Amino acid sequence: MHDNALTGGTLDLENVPCAIVPAQFVRSWKQWLSRPADVFRPEMVDNTSFMCEHGMLLFDPNTPGDLNTSITMIKRSDWDVLEDL
């Protein structure tokens, strides 16, 4: 997963298609990658907390103030790999 995920460094993500995932998932994924024998692999990405009851986003991904510590941006190519898994 992208090195800048969870660090707030989004400069490398400019002009790159991105996806937004829960920060807790990225933390769990990185823990599993570093210790796969000791940590359970996260089973799925749950983005339902990003949507209102009408199926609309609860935040504007183009407004930095709307992105908080519970949200992480990753490259779309990383999302595609996760989606295939």
NUFI-812961 format. One record per residue: x, y, z of N, C-alpha, C in turn. Coordinates in steps of 0.05 Angstrom, whole numbers, plus 5000, padded with zeros to 4 digits. Example, Ala and Ser with C-alpha at 12.3 -4.5 7.8 and 13.67 -1.06 7.14 Angstrom:
<pt n_xx="5264" n_yy="4886" n_zz="5156" ca_xx="5246" ca_yy="4910" ca_zz="5156" c_xx="5264" c_yy="4934" c_zz="5156"/>
<pt n_xx="5257" n_yy="4955" n_zz="5142" ca_xx="5273" ca_yy="4979" ca_zz="5143" c_xx="5258" c_yy="5001" c_zz="5157"/>
***
This chain:
<pt n_xx="5017" n_yy="4977" n_zz="5000" ca_xx="5000" ca_yy="5000" ca_zz="5000" c_xx="5018" c_yy="5025" c_zz="5000"/>
<pt n_xx="5008" n_yy="5046" n_zz="4991" ca_xx="5024" ca_yy="5070" ca_zz="4986" c_xx="5038" c_yy="5079" c_zz="5012"/>
<pt n_xx="5064" n_yy="5086" n_zz="5010" ca_xx="5080" ca_yy="5094" ca_zz="5033" c_xx="5069" c_yy="5118" c_zz="5048"/>
<pt n_xx="5055" n_yy="5136" n_zz="5034" ca_xx="5046" ca_yy="5160" ca_zz="5047" c_xx="5019" c_yy="5157" c_zz="5060"/>
<pt n_xx="5007" n_yy="5134" n_zz="5057" ca_xx="4981" ca_yy="5129" ca_zz="5071" c_xx="4985" c_yy="5132" c_zz="5101"/>
<pt n_xx="4969" n_yy="5147" n_zz="5113" ca_xx="4969" ca_yy="5153" ca_zz="5142" c_xx="4989" c_yy="5173" c_zz="5151"/>
<pt n_xx="5006" n_yy="5183" n_zz="5133" ca_xx="5026" ca_yy="5202" ca_zz="5142" c_xx="5018" c_yy="5231" c_zz="5134"/>
<pt n_xx="4997" n_yy="5233" n_zz="5119" ca_xx="4988" ca_yy="5260" ca_zz="5110" c_xx="5004" c_yy="5271" c_zz="5087"/>
<pt n_xx="5023" n_yy="5256" n_zz="5077" ca_xx="5039" ca_yy="5265" ca_zz="5054" c_xx="5024" c_yy="5258" c_zz="5028"/>
<pt n_xx="5010" n_yy="5277" n_zz="5017" ca_xx="4994" ca_yy="5271" ca_zz="4993" c_xx="5007" c_yy="5283" c_zz="4968"/>
<pt n_xx="5031" n_yy="5294" n_zz="4970" ca_xx="5044" ca_yy="5306" ca_zz="4947" c_xx="5047" c_yy="5286" c_zz="4925"/>
<pt n_xx="5055" n_yy="5261" n_zz="4932" ca_xx="5059" ca_yy="5240" ca_zz="4912" c_xx="5033" c_yy="5231" c_zz="4899"/>
<pt n_xx="5010" n_yy="5239" n_zz="4911" ca_xx="4984" ca_yy="5231" ca_zz="4901" c_xx="4971" c_yy="5251" c_zz="4883"/>
<pt n_xx="4984" n_yy="5274" n_zz="4879" ca_xx="4973" ca_yy="5295" ca_zz="4861" c_xx="4973" c_yy="5284" c_zz="4833"/>
<pt n_xx="4951" n_yy="5289" n_zz="4819" ca_xx="4948" ca_yy="5280" ca_zz="4791" c_xx="4949" c_yy="5250" c_zz="4787"/>
<pt n_xx="4943" n_yy="5236" n_zz="4809" ca_xx="4942" ca_yy="5206" ca_zz="4808" c_xx="4914" c_yy="5198" c_zz="4817"/>
<pt n_xx="4901" n_yy="5180" n_zz="4802" ca_xx="4875" ca_yy="5171" ca_zz="4812" c_xx="4877" c_yy="5158" c_zz="4839"/>
<pt n_xx="4859" n_yy="5166" n_zz="4857" ca_xx="4861" ca_yy="5156" ca_zz="4885" c_xx="4834" c_yy="5144" c_zz="4894"/>
<pt n_xx="4836" n_yy="5129" n_zz="4915" ca_xx="4812" ca_yy="5118" ca_zz="4929" c_xx="4815" c_yy="5126" c_zz="4958"/>
<pt n_xx="4793" n_yy="5127" n_zz="4972" ca_xx="4793" ca_yy="5134" ca_zz="5000" c_xx="4783" c_yy="5110" c_zz="5016"/>
<pt n_xx="4799" n_yy="5103" n_zz="5036" ca_xx="4793" ca_yy="5080" ca_zz="5053" c_xx="4795" c_yy="5087" c_zz="5082"/>
<pt n_xx="4783" n_yy="5072" n_zz="5100" ca_xx="4786" ca_yy="5077" ca_zz="5128" c_xx="4815" c_yy="5074" c_zz="5137"/>
<pt n_xx="4824" n_yy="5093" n_zz="5153" ca_xx="4852" ca_yy="5093" ca_zz="5163" c_xx="4857" c_yy="5068" c_zz="5179"/>
<pt n_xx="4837" n_yy="5058" n_zz="5194" ca_xx="4841" ca_yy="5034" ca_zz="5210" c_xx="4847" c_yy="5010" c_zz="5193"/>
<pt n_xx="4835" n_yy="5008" n_zz="5170" ca_xx="4841" ca_yy="4986" ca_zz="5152" c_xx="4870" c_yy="4987" c_zz="5143"/>
<pt n_xx="4880" n_yy="5011" n_zz="5136" ca_xx="4908" ca_yy="5013" ca_zz="5127" c_xx="4927" c_yy="5006" c_zz="5150"/>
<pt n_xx="4920" n_yy="5015" n_zz="5174" ca_xx="4937" ca_yy="5007" ca_zz="5197" c_xx="4938" c_yy="4977" c_zz="5201"/>
<pt n_xx="4915" n_yy="4964" n_zz="5199" ca_xx="4913" ca_yy="4935" ca_zz="5202" c_xx="4928" c_yy="4921" c_zz="5180"/>
<pt n_xx="4925" n_yy="4930" n_zz="5156" ca_xx="4938" ca_yy="4918" ca_zz="5133" c_xx="4969" c_yy="4920" c_zz="5136"/>
<pt n_xx="4979" n_yy="4943" n_zz="5144" ca_xx="5007" ca_yy="4946" ca_zz="5147" c_xx="5018" c_yy="4928" c_zz="5170"/>
<pt n_xx="5002" n_yy="4925" n_zz="5191" ca_xx="5011" ca_yy="4907" ca_zz="5213" c_xx="5012" c_yy="4878" c_zz="5203"/>
<pt n_xx="4992" n_yy="4870" n_zz="5187" ca_xx="4992" ca_yy="4843" ca_zz="5176" c_xx="5016" c_yy="4839" c_zz="5157"/>
<pt n_xx="5022" n_yy="4859" n_zz="5141" ca_xx="5045" ca_yy="4856" ca_zz="5122" c_xx="5071" c_yy="4853" c_zz="5138"/>
<pt n_xx="5074" n_yy="4867" n_zz="5160" ca_xx="5099" ca_yy="4865" ca_zz="5175" c_xx="5101" c_yy="4840" c_zz="5193"/>
<pt n_xx="5078" n_yy="4829" n_zz="5200" ca_xx="5078" ca_yy="4805" ca_zz="5218" c_xx="5055" c_yy="4786" c_zz="5210"/>
<pt n_xx="5056" n_yy="4774" n_zz="5186" ca_xx="5033" ca_yy="4758" ca_zz="5177" c_xx="5028" c_yy="4733" c_zz="5194"/>
<pt n_xx="5049" n_yy="4723" n_zz="5208" ca_xx="5045" ca_yy="4699" ca_zz="5224" c_xx="5032" c_yy="4706" c_zz="5251"/>
<pt n_xx="5033" n_yy="4731" n_zz="5259" ca_xx="5023" ca_yy="4739" ca_zz="5286" c_xx="4997" c_yy="4755" c_zz="5285"/>
<pt n_xx="4991" n_yy="4767" n_zz="5262" ca_xx="4968" ca_yy="4786" ca_zz="5260" c_xx="4949" c_yy="4775" c_zz="5239"/>
<pt n_xx="4923" n_yy="4775" n_zz="5245" ca_xx="4903" ca_yy="4767" ca_zz="5225" c_xx="4902" c_yy="4786" c_zz="5202"/>
<pt n_xx="4899" n_yy="4776" n_zz="5178" ca_xx="4896" ca_yy="4793" ca_zz="5154" c_xx="4868" c_yy="4805" c_zz="5154"/>
<pt n_xx="4867" n_yy="4832" n_zz="5150" ca_xx="4841" ca_yy="4845" ca_zz="5148" c_xx="4825" c_yy="4833" c_zz="5126"/>
<pt n_xx="4799" n_yy="4827" n_zz="5131" ca_xx="4783" ca_yy="4813" ca_zz="5111" c_xx="4771" c_yy="4830" c_zz="5090"/>
<pt n_xx="4763" n_yy="4854" n_zz="5096" ca_xx="4750" ca_yy="4871" ca_zz="5076" c_xx="4752" c_yy="4901" c_zz="5083"/>
<pt n_xx="4749" n_yy="4917" n_zz="5063" ca_xx="4748" ca_yy="4946" ca_zz="5067" c_xx="4719" c_yy="4954" c_zz="5070"/>
<pt n_xx="4712" n_yy="4968" n_zz="5091" ca_xx="4684" ca_yy="4976" ca_zz="5095" c_xx="4683" c_yy="5006" c_zz="5094"/>
<pt n_xx="4673" n_yy="5016" n_zz="5071" ca_xx="4671" ca_yy="5045" ca_zz="5066" c_xx="4643" c_yy="5056" c_zz="5072"/>
<pt n_xx="4626" n_yy="5040" n_zz="5085" ca_xx="4598" ca_yy="5049" ca_zz="5089" c_xx="4597" c_yy="5073" c_zz="5108"/>
<pt n_xx="4617" n_yy="5076" n_zz="5125" ca_xx="4616" ca_yy="5100" ca_zz="5143" c_xx="4621" c_yy="5126" c_zz="5128"/>
<pt n_xx="4628" n_yy="5124" n_zz="5103" ca_xx="4633" ca_yy="5149" ca_zz="5087" c_xx="4607" c_yy="5158" c_zz="5073"/>
<pt n_xx="4586" n_yy="5143" n_zz="5075" ca_xx="4561" ca_yy="5149" ca_zz="5060" c_xx="4538" c_yy="5155" c_zz="5079"/>
<pt n_xx="4521" n_yy="5173" n_zz="5069" ca_xx="4497" ca_yy="5180" ca_zz="5084" c_xx="4475" c_yy="5160" c_zz="5077"/>
<pt n_xx="4452" n_yy="5162" n_zz="5088" ca_xx="4430" ca_yy="5144" ca_zz="5083" c_xx="4420" c_yy="5145" c_zz="5054"/>
<pt n_xx="4427" n_yy="5167" n_zz="5039" ca_xx="4419" ca_yy="5170" ca_zz="5012" c_xx="4440" c_yy="5159" c_zz="4992"/>
<pt n_xx="4462" n_yy="5149" n_zz="5003" ca_xx="4484" ca_yy="5139" ca_zz="4986" c_xx="4503" c_yy="5160" c_zz="4976"/>
<pt n_xx="4503" n_yy="5183" n_zz="4988" ca_xx="4521" ca_yy="5205" ca_zz="4981" c_xx="4544" c_yy="5206" c_zz="5001"/>
<pt n_xx="4567" n_yy="5217" n_zz="4991" ca_xx="4590" ca_yy="5220" ca_zz="5009" c_xx="4584" c_yy="5240" c_zz="5031"/>
<pt n_xx="4594" n_yy="5234" n_zz="5055" ca_xx="4591" ca_yy="5252" ca_zz="5078" c_xx="4612" c_yy="5274" c_zz="5079"/>
<pt n_xx="4631" n_yy="5273" n_zz="5060" ca_xx="4652" ca_yy="5293" ca_zz="5059" c_xx="4659" c_yy="5299" c_zz="5030"/>
<pt n_xx="4674" n_yy="5321" n_zz="5027" ca_xx="4684" ca_yy="5328" ca_zz="5000" c_xx="4713" c_yy="5321" c_zz="4998"/>
<pt n_xx="4720" n_yy="5301" n_zz="4982" ca_xx="4748" ca_yy="5293" ca_zz="4981" c_xx="4767" c_yy="5314" c_zz="4970"/>
<pt n_xx="4756" n_yy="5335" n_zz="4957" ca_xx="4772" ca_yy="5356" ca_zz="4946" c_xx="4777" c_yy="5379" c_zz="4966"/>
<pt n_xx="4765" n_yy="5376" n_zz="4990" ca_xx="4769" ca_yy="5396" ca_zz="5011" c_xx="4786" c_yy="5384" c_zz="5034"/>
<pt n_xx="4811" n_yy="5394" n_zz="5036" ca_xx="4829" ca_yy="5382" ca_zz="5057" c_xx="4817" c_yy="5382" c_zz="5085"/>
<pt n_xx="4801" n_yy="5402" n_zz="5091" ca_xx="4789" ca_yy="5403" ca_zz="5118" c_xx="4769" c_yy="5381" c_zz="5123"/>
<pt n_xx="4758" n_yy="5369" n_zz="5102" ca_xx="4739" ca_yy="5347" ca_zz="5105" c_xx="4754" c_yy="5320" c_zz="5110"/>
<pt n_xx="4779" n_yy="5318" n_zz="5103" ca_xx="4794" ca_yy="5294" ca_zz="5107" c_xx="4805" c_yy="5294" c_zz="5135"/>
<pt n_xx="4798" n_yy="5274" n_zz="5151" ca_xx="4807" ca_yy="5273" ca_zz="5179" c_xx="4823" c_yy="5248" c_zz="5183"/>
<pt n_xx="4830" n_yy="5242" n_zz="5208" ca_xx="4848" ca_yy="5220" ca_zz="5214" c_xx="4834" c_yy="5192" c_zz="5210"/>
<pt n_xx="4809" n_yy="5192" n_zz="5205" ca_xx="4796" ca_yy="5166" ca_zz="5201" c_xx="4795" c_yy="5159" c_zz="5171"/>
<pt n_xx="4805" n_yy="5176" n_zz="5154" ca_xx="4805" ca_yy="5173" ca_zz="5125" c_xx="4833" c_yy="5173" c_zz="5115"/>
<pt n_xx="4839" n_yy="5155" n_zz="5096" ca_xx="4865" ca_yy="5153" ca_zz="5083" c_xx="4862" c_yy="5152" c_zz="5053"/>
<pt n_xx="4878" n_yy="5166" n_zz="5038" ca_xx="4879" ca_yy="5164" ca_zz="5009" c_xx="4900" c_yy="5145" c_zz="5001"/>
<pt n_xx="4893" n_yy="5127" n_zz="4982" ca_xx="4912" ca_yy="5109" ca_zz="4970" c_xx="4910" c_yy="5111" c_zz="4940"/>
<pt n_xx="4930" n_yy="5101" n_zz="4926" ca_xx="4930" ca_yy="5101" ca_zz="4897" c_xx="4907" c_yy="5083" c_zz="4887"/>
<pt n_xx="4895" n_yy="5090" n_zz="4865" ca_xx="4874" ca_yy="5074" ca_zz="4854" c_xx="4884" c_yy="5046" c_zz="4847"/>
<pt n_xx="4909" n_yy="5044" n_zz="4839" ca_xx="4921" ca_yy="5018" ca_zz="4832" c_xx="4922" c_yy="5000" c_zz="4857"/>
<pt n_xx="4927" n_yy="5012" n_zz="4881" ca_xx="4926" ca_yy="4997" ca_zz="4906" c_xx="4898" c_yy="4988" c_zz="4912"/>
<pt n_xx="4878" n_yy="5005" n_zz="4907" ca_xx="4850" ca_yy="4998" ca_zz="4912" c_xx="4842" c_yy="4975" c_zz="4893"/>
<pt n_xx="4851" n_yy="4976" n_zz="4868" ca_xx="4845" ca_yy="4955" ca_zz="4849" c_xx="4855" c_yy="4928" c_zz="4859"/>
<pt n_xx="4879" n_yy="4927" n_zz="4871" ca_xx="4890" ca_yy="4902" ca_zz="4882" c_xx="4873" c_yy="4893" c_zz="4905"/>
<pt n_xx="4866" n_yy="4911" n_zz="4924" ca_xx="4850" ca_yy="4904" ca_zz="4947" c_xx="4822" c_yy="4894" c_zz="4938"/>
<pt n_xx="4811" n_yy="4906" n_zz="4918" ca_xx="4785" ca_yy="4898" ca_zz="4908" c_xx="4786" c_yy="4870" c_zz="4896"/>
<pt n_xx="4808" n_yy="4863" n_zz="4883" ca_xx="4811" ca_yy="4836" ca_zz="4872" c_xx="4814" c_yy="4815" c_zz="4893"/>
<pt n_xx="4826" n_yy="4823" n_zz="4916" ca_xx="4830" ca_yy="4804" ca_zz="4938" c_xx="4803" c_yy="4799" c_zz="4952"/>
***
